[in-house]
Amino acid sequence: MKKLMLVAALWLASAGLIFAQNGNGMEKIKKVKQDEVPAIVQFSLHNEFDLAPEAGTWSLQYLKSSNRVGQPALLKPLAYTFHQKKDGNKIEIRFSPEGALEHSKGIEKTAVDSAGR
């Protein structure tokens, strides 16, 4: 009985290690250069907050998944985040890969008049 429990424990431990190394569906964040950010995201930043995209730093949140051994991993962008310090405030603005505003912190959206300006 002790041998069976020991074998089961070793089997579960090895399965856990293999799963942990596989990295399926891992979310990761990395800093990216401005030229790696889609134009629609940069345009949204300028339109919604009247900020210049080059005035801060960008990070990309992505999902890394690999289907099978020997195939390259698939990288799916989840969000682009703009970071900037302005007047002592930390600004953080998050956009979807399609340019839709998801979240902003430390700044208010620029007011838009009835003519859309």
PLY file of the C-alpha trace (Angstrom):
ply
format ascii 1.0
element vertex 117
property float x
property float y
property float z
element edge 116
property int vertex1
property int vertex2
end_header
0.00 0.00 0.00
2.84 2.38 0.81
4.46 1.64 -2.56
1.22 2.41 -4.37
0.86 5.75 -2.55
4.50 6.62 -3.27
4.12 5.79 -6.96
0.92 7.85 -7.15
2.61 10.82 -5.45
5.59 10.65 -7.82
3.28 10.36 -10.81
1.29 13.44 -9.74
4.45 15.42 -9.05
5.93 14.60 -12.45
2.64 15.41 -14.19
2.58 18.78 -12.42
6.14 19.55 -13.49
5.42 18.65 -17.09
2.30 20.81 -17.10
4.18 23.73 -15.52
6.92 23.56 -18.14
4.49 23.29 -21.02
3.26 26.86 -20.56
-0.06 26.45 -22.37
-2.13 29.59 -22.18
0.32 31.70 -20.17
-0.37 35.42 -20.00
2.74 37.55 -20.23
3.58 41.24 -20.35
6.52 42.81 -22.15
7.63 46.35 -22.96
7.37 47.26 -26.61
8.61 50.15 -28.73
6.17 52.67 -30.10
6.62 51.38 -33.66
5.44 47.93 -32.49
2.10 49.35 -31.31
-0.67 49.23 -33.95
-1.52 52.59 -35.52
-5.18 52.28 -34.49
-4.13 52.06 -30.82
-1.87 55.10 -31.13
-4.64 56.99 -32.94
-7.10 56.12 -30.14
-4.65 57.43 -27.52
-4.32 60.74 -29.37
-8.07 61.03 -30.05
-9.36 60.07 -26.59
-6.75 61.76 -24.39
-4.91 64.20 -26.69
-1.58 62.61 -25.75
1.34 61.97 -28.07
2.11 58.22 -28.32
5.87 58.88 -28.13
5.50 60.79 -24.82
5.38 57.62 -22.72
6.19 53.92 -22.70
4.15 51.00 -24.00
3.66 47.45 -22.79
1.92 44.52 -24.42
-0.10 41.90 -22.58
-0.31 38.73 -24.63
-1.30 35.10 -24.40
1.40 32.58 -25.27
0.25 29.12 -26.22
1.83 26.18 -27.98
-0.25 23.47 -29.54
2.29 20.73 -30.06
5.94 20.00 -29.54
8.06 21.22 -32.43
5.61 23.93 -33.51
6.22 27.59 -32.77
4.24 29.17 -29.98
1.24 31.29 -30.90
1.24 34.82 -29.50
-2.15 36.53 -29.22
-2.15 40.21 -28.17
-4.67 40.93 -25.41
-4.04 44.61 -24.60
-1.66 47.52 -25.11
-0.97 49.75 -22.10
0.41 53.28 -22.27
2.36 54.55 -19.22
3.39 58.14 -18.60
4.24 60.43 -15.69
2.69 63.87 -16.07
2.67 66.61 -13.41
3.64 64.05 -10.77
0.70 61.75 -11.66
1.14 58.25 -12.98
-0.98 57.75 -16.08
-1.98 54.28 -17.24
-4.26 53.76 -20.24
-5.19 50.31 -21.56
-6.47 49.63 -25.08
-7.65 46.48 -26.82
-5.65 45.41 -29.92
-8.47 46.95 -32.01
-8.00 50.36 -30.33
-10.99 50.34 -27.96
-10.40 52.00 -24.59
-10.56 49.41 -21.79
-9.25 51.27 -18.74
-7.65 54.56 -17.74
-6.05 55.62 -14.49
-4.67 59.02 -13.54
-6.26 60.94 -16.43
-9.71 61.89 -17.71
-10.86 61.54 -21.29
-10.73 64.68 -23.42
-14.18 66.26 -23.69
-15.81 65.92 -27.12
-18.28 68.57 -28.31
-21.49 67.89 -30.26
-19.66 68.24 -33.61
-17.34 65.35 -32.65
-14.26 67.55 -32.13
0 1
1 2
2 3
3 4
4 5
5 6
6 7
7 8
8 9
9 10
10 11
11 12
12 13
13 14
14 15
15 16
16 17
17 18
18 19
19 20
20 21
21 22
22 23
23 24
24 25
25 26
26 27
27 28
28 29
29 30
30 31
31 32
32 33
33 34
34 35
35 36
36 37
37 38
38 39
39 40
40 41
41 42
42 43
43 44
44 45
45 46
46 47
47 48
48 49
49 50
50 51
51 52
52 53
53 54
54 55
55 56
56 57
57 58
58 59
59 60
60 61
61 62
62 63
63 64
64 65
65 66
66 67
67 68
68 69
69 70
70 71
71 72
72 73
73 74
74 75
75 76
76 77
77 78
78 79
79 80
80 81
81 82
82 83
83 84
84 85
85 86
86 87
87 88
88 89
89 90
90 91
91 92
92 93
93 94
94 95
95 96
96 97
97 98
98 99
99 100
100 101
101 102
102 103
103 104
104 105
105 106
106 107
107 108
108 109
109 110
110 111
111 112
112 113
113 114
114 115
115 116
